[in-house]
Amino acid sequence: MDTNKNTRYRILNAAIKIFSKKGYHNTRVDEIVEAAETSKGGVYFYFPSKQDIFLGLVDEFANMLESRLSKSIEQHDSSIERVDAALQTCLATFQEYRELSKIFLVQAIGLGITFEEKQRQIHDRFVEIIKQNLDDAITAGDIEPMNTQIAAYAWMGAINEVVIRWIHTGEPDLAISLPVLRLFLLRSIGVSQTQILQINRKE
């Protein structure tokens, strides 16, 4: 990793730890500078303000999650399996990056218009991914026609609620939540119990 990328990575990694522990308002840039073992000028070279550091973290996580979703979806031919793969990848990524998930899903709420607009834009990106996969499932004849926009919002809401609860309390564990969410969400779009059991057996 070159020096510039390494410095930027250290800054973001330090910011994850401090933001997740102290929250946005109680975090000082000097704390991030110290934790990143760099200079204040080095931090401001990449991120002109604390807000830019926070938004940078949100973008990093969103881009990583989207990339992982795309890769997992591409590995399956069946539209139902692609939808399920996206659900599994989403929960696994949140589980792996709990501190970053907290920043992404919890701390960005209520920080002002800039943060809320950023979160809405990212929310819409993932709603569109869900919608597109549901549209593909309809085209393939795997599920009945429906308003996939509303269905995608409902899916996002269900996943969001389960993950945020886990972030706050550690329960229920996301690995335990997966089969329940799978059953609930796939049944909500008309996937049969038999098809869901087949997916379970393939894990």
Secondary structure, 3 states (H helix, E strand, C coil): CCHHHHHHHHHHHHHHHHHHHHCCCCCCHHHHHHHHCCCHHHHHHHCCCHHHHHHHHHHHHHHHHHHHHHHHHHCCCCHHHHHHHHHHHHHHHHHHCHHHHHHHHHHCCCCCHHHHHHHHHHHHHHHHHHHHHHHHHHHCCCCCCCCHHHHHHHHHHHHHHHHHHHHHHCCCCHHHHHHHHHHHHHHHCCCCHHHHHHHHHHC
